[in-house]
């Protein structure tokens, strides 16, 4: 706000804390690490020119110009302005610097002050041409040796034009990427936080313009700073129309997951605080500053003195909110262990210090709180894709949040039977034109994958009974002496959910034992499947003991993964062997259990997820489908895990080269933002429930069937994933994802002495660690130390026993995937030596 003179600019001083910058933008950091041992706040504004810098100055004065602290402590405020335009005529950091210097003299409180500008687009001396962003390294300071308080002001990037940063960056040929801004902010805050517990420190990061004003790359600032999710103070508008603008700014911040500690604005005599306080339901303090003098010659010192009470109250709100946040974060792990019952978790094996405290999520990264006296927020890549559901990058996350907010406001929740509303209809249309294209005609909505499977089984069994009329007669009680049992054909190692019916459709496993499910009987014919894996740089086929008469020379290995899915294999000798085996198994089963009939085939196409990330030979599954079709046995594809680009295609039917009668989808369908599941079916399956009585209908449903928020989120995700404009991994002509995992690194890992096998496809990379038989399987803790190493590297992983995996989203860049593999490969070496 005050002019920095040309003379001052020509005298560049060495910075006490010089930050070295590369001439080119660095690649995006894998994660950010922000200390939390002192309060840090973003200063937002609902629009430009509403007094953000006045508020920053007032907070600084109330914090620094107090009675001296104890002799052993000092007080410091760090003011950071990442983006400044109109420079040097306007310099917000210099305004804070100069006003605090004047106020300290007025109030007779010793204060050391400094102001620095690191980079600017200003032309070099003697030229008028802008040559881009360059080091400026300007510093001015006033050191008072007796002062126990210090103000440090810093501007990171400054442009000459007094316009929005994105326009100034383009006009002055001085672009700055978001990642560079974030890395600089992180570095500055970390340097300041190193002052230790003896210093009473407060950090303010003041944004430029309004909440949604673009940064230099064009990203909205509310999106630009979102990875940090720093709490904020919102400077509102006390003028006519200011209520609307302030609420809109507040909603924009809340919709992105920011915490707003307080709203403050200048009094214009319109009492805007009353409706704002009512709107915020007294949960967010609304503070009102005295009118700011309009006389340009007024140095505002008297105004700051007059406003001291308001700024002290604001400072107390900020400090109190910080203390409450840290106390809550510090206590969460202990309280969680006392009140939660975590799924798939043995609590005796989870000490308090190993509980991950997640403050928030931004795109594919958790923001994880680290306590133990060194409080900080650090980012970890979610390599579990939050248990196989998540997909959004930060932009997609914000888009889905907006969609969910709109739908919740428009519909809330409405019951589904005999009703129609736009989100459900649009979602159904997209499903039938996408994963169900060419075979499905009906969509049955439910709430999660396991219930979608239960519905699919009911559909399949009814279809089987209708197709085999004699069985239908028995079921109707026409022959009460005979009892008909309908079972499934399924594969060992498959997993179809936790509900009782879904568990009956899977072979015995750690999930179905007596301790887990005393009612379990296993209602099916369960076959051992051939599997495919990468080892020592080659793709290998592993046949179960049922095929022991076949020698490896008869089926060999595969030179590439694509060969595994080549449909020319259908005419191979192995296909004939598979067909003969399946046919024999079905015939023998029918002969042994004459009252039991295989009424459905259910498979996880290509990948068995919870069963250990095994890749099933697609030829074998294709043969299974064909054999069942020949016997009028309905086919169910369980794509709850594998569907919607998880394996590089929208539906795994494209990989198998055959269609189901019924298919189940969930998880990635909504981008992982909200639970929703669907069961797709053919006309023939639907018609098997048609009749004159309601008792012939499918009597199954949930209160939240086809809930509007889930349907609208799914519709948005389905469109986003397949649009090359939003998903840069899509190969438009082929309708598949490009290869995400670096082939060379994959090969190296497959050759590692610690690795038994590797499976890589689409968004999934998995490996099985070599262990003794006694240390393998789901209960194995062998991978624990490896996962701890990777968490230190910023990768959050959760194993399946001695199987560890990396899972990304359909939109994740190959560069990020390569970085994940590189860290894994490095840690495998250390793990193997341990």
VENVENNOR-V299057 format. One record per residue. N is the residue number from 1. NEAR is the number of other C-alpha atoms within 12 Angstrom. Layout:
N/NEAR  N/NEAR
This chain:
1/28  2/22  3/19  4/28  5/16  6/16  7/12  8/21  9/26  10/20  11/16  12/21  13/22  14/19  15/23  16/19  17/23  18/23  19/26  20/20  21/23  22/16  23/15  24/16  25/20  26/19  27/18  28/19  29/28  30/29  31/36  32/36  33/37  34/36  35/34  36/41  37/36  38/39  39/38  40/42  41/41  42/43  43/48  44/49  45/45  46/41  47/35  48/26  49/22  50/34  51/35  52/41  53/42  54/39  55/48  56/48  57/48  58/41  59/44  60/47  61/48  62/36  63/40  64/43  65/39  66/27  67/21  68/23  69/20  70/14  71/14  72/13  73/19  74/30  75/37  76/40  77/46  78/49  79/48  80/48  81/43  82/47  83/52  84/42  85/40  86/30  87/35  88/36  89/24  90/26  91/38  92/45  93/52  94/41  95/38  96/45  97/43  98/35  99/40  100/46  101/36  102/28  103/33  104/34  105/19  106/18  107/23  108/17  109/27  110/30  111/41  112/35  113/41  114/38  115/43  116/45  117/45  118/42  119/41  120/40  121/38  122/37  123/27  124/19  125/14  126/9  127/9  128/12  129/17  130/25  131/21  132/28  133/35  134/30  135/31  136/35  137/31  138/36  139/32  140/32  141/27  142/23  143/19  144/19  145/12  146/14  147/27  148/30  149/40  150/44  151/49  152/47  153/48  154/48  155/46  156/47  157/49  158/50  159/46  160/35  161/27  162/26  163/27  164/33  165/41  166/33  167/26  168/35  169/36  170/25  171/24  172/31  173/26  174/35  175/35  176/42  177/27  178/34  179/30  180/31  181/38  182/37  183/34  184/39  185/41  186/35  187/27  188/35  189/42  190/29  191/22  192/37  193/31  194/21  195/23  196/23  197/20  198/19  199/26  200/31  201/34  202/40  203/47  204/46  205/45  206/45  207/51  208/47  209/37  210/35  211/43  212/31  213/31  214/29  215/41  216/37  217/27  218/23  219/26  220/29  221/40  222/43  223/37  224/38  225/44  226/38  227/44  228/46  229/36  230/43  231/37  232/44  233/46  234/49  235/48  236/45  237/42  238/38  239/23  240/17  241/18  242/29  243/33  244/21  245/29  246/41  247/33  248/25  249/35  250/39  251/26  252/32  253/39  254/27  255/26  256/39  257/29  258/33  259/33  260/38  261/40  262/42  263/45  264/48  265/46  266/34  267/29  268/23  269/17  270/20  271/23  272/32  273/34  274/20  275/19  276/33  277/23  278/16  279/22  280/23  281/13  282/17  283/17  284/26  285/31  286/39  287/36  288/34  289/38  290/26  291/24  292/26  293/19  294/10  295/10  296/10  297/9  298/12  299/22  300/27  301/28  302/20  303/27  304/37  305/28  306/19  307/31  308/31  309/22  310/31  311/37  312/28  313/26  314/38  315/37  316/22  317/30  318/38  319/30  320/18  321/29  322/28  323/20  324/16  325/26  326/29  327/21  328/20  329/29  330/32  331/22  332/25  333/28  334/21  335/17  336/24  337/24  338/16  339/11  340/15  341/14  342/15  343/10  344/20  345/18  346/14  347/18  348/12  349/16  350/21  351/16  352/21  353/20  354/22  355/27  356/33  357/33  358/29  359/33  360/28  361/36  362/37  363/38  364/41  365/42  366/38  367/33  368/39  369/38  370/33  371/28  372/18  373/16  374/21  375/29  376/33  377/38  378/40  379/37  380/39  381/41  382/44  383/39  384/33  385/38  386/31  387/28  388/39  389/39  390/44  391/46  392/40  393/38  394/30  395/26  396/35  397/35  398/31  399/28  400/37  401/36  402/26  403/30  404/33  405/24  406/20  407/28  408/21  409/13  410/17  411/24  412/19  413/22  414/23  415/20  416/24  417/20  418/9  419/15  420/19  421/25  422/22  423/33  424/38  425/25  426/25  427/39  428/37  429/26  430/30  431/43  432/28  433/23  434/32  435/43  436/38  437/24  438/21  439/25  440/31  441/28  442/33  443/38  444/44  445/43  446/34  447/36  448/39  449/38  450/35  451/36  452/44  453/48  454/39  455/40  456/50  457/47  458/35  459/44  460/44  461/40  462/32  463/36  464/37  465/32  466/29  467/23  468/24  469/17  470/17  471/28  472/24  473/18  474/21  475/23  476/17  477/14  478/14  479/14  480/11  481/10  482/18  483/20  484/26  485/23  486/36  487/37  488/40  489/44  490/44  491/40  492/31  493/35  494/42  495/42  496/47  497/31  498/27  499/25  500/24  501/29  502/37  503/35  504/38  505/46  506/44  507/32  508/29  509/30  510/27  511/31  512/30  513/18  514/14  515/11  516/17  517/21  518/14  519/16  520/26  521/22  522/30  523/30  524/35  525/35  526/30  527/36  528/29  529/38  530/36  531/33  532/38  533/39  534/38  535/32  536/22  537/27  538/26  539/31  540/32  541/36  542/30  543/29  544/23  545/13  546/19  547/23  548/14  549/14  550/19  551/16  552/17  553/11  554/17  555/26  556/20  557/25  558/24  559/17  560/19  561/28  562/17  563/23  564/33  565/29  566/21  567/22  568/15  569/26  570/27  571/15  572/18  573/17  574/28  575/28  576/21  577/28  578/37  579/27  580/21  581/27  582/36  583/25  584/18  585/26  586/35  587/21  588/17  589/23  590/22  591/14  592/13  593/20  594/17  595/18  596/25  597/33  598/41  599/41  600/42  601/50  602/47  603/50  604/48  605/49  606/47  607/44  608/37  609/39  610/36  611/31  612/35  613/42  614/41  615/43  616/40  617/43  618/40  619/39  620/42  621/45  622/40  623/35  624/46  625/37  626/30  627/30  628/32  629/24  630/16  631/23  632/27  633/38  634/45  635/47  636/49  637/48  638/50  639/49  640/48  641/47  642/46  643/45  644/47  645/50  646/46  647/43  648/38  649/35  650/40  651/45  652/41  653/41  654/32  655/36  656/35  657/26  658/28  659/32  660/45  661/41  662/46  663/53  664/55  665/51  666/47  667/41  668/49  669/52  670/45  671/47  672/40  673/37  674/31  675/35  676/41  677/48  678/49  679/49  680/48  681/44  682/32  683/21  684/25  685/41  686/29  687/21  688/27  689/27  690/19  691/12  692/8  693/10  694/11  695/11  696/18  697/19  698/27  699/16  700/24  701/24  702/21  703/15  704/24  705/32  706/42  707/38  708/41  709/38  710/46  711/48  712/43  713/43  714/46  715/38  716/38  717/45  718/42  719/30  720/35  721/40  722/33  723/23  724/21  725/14  726/23  727/30  728/25  729/32  730/29  731/20  732/18  733/11  734/15  735/25  736/33  737/35  738/28  739/30  740/39  741/35  742/27  743/23  744/16  745/26  746/37  747/28  748/27  749/38  750/35  751/26  752/30  753/22  754/34  755/34  756/27  757/41  758/41  759/43  760/43  761/43  762/40  763/45  764/40  765/45  766/43  767/41  768/38  769/38  770/30  771/22  772/13  773/13  774/14  775/17  776/22  777/28  778/28  779/24  780/24  781/26  782/30  783/36  784/25  785/23  786/35  787/34  788/25  789/24  790/35  791/30  792/23  793/29  794/31  795/40  796/39  797/39  798/34  799/39  800/35  801/31  802/36  803/40  804/43  805/43  806/46  807/47  808/50  809/48  810/51  811/45  812/43  813/28  814/24  815/21  816/32  817/36  818/25  819/30  820/39  821/38  822/26  823/29  824/42  825/31  826/23  827/28  828/33  829/21  830/19  831/26  832/21  833/12  834/13
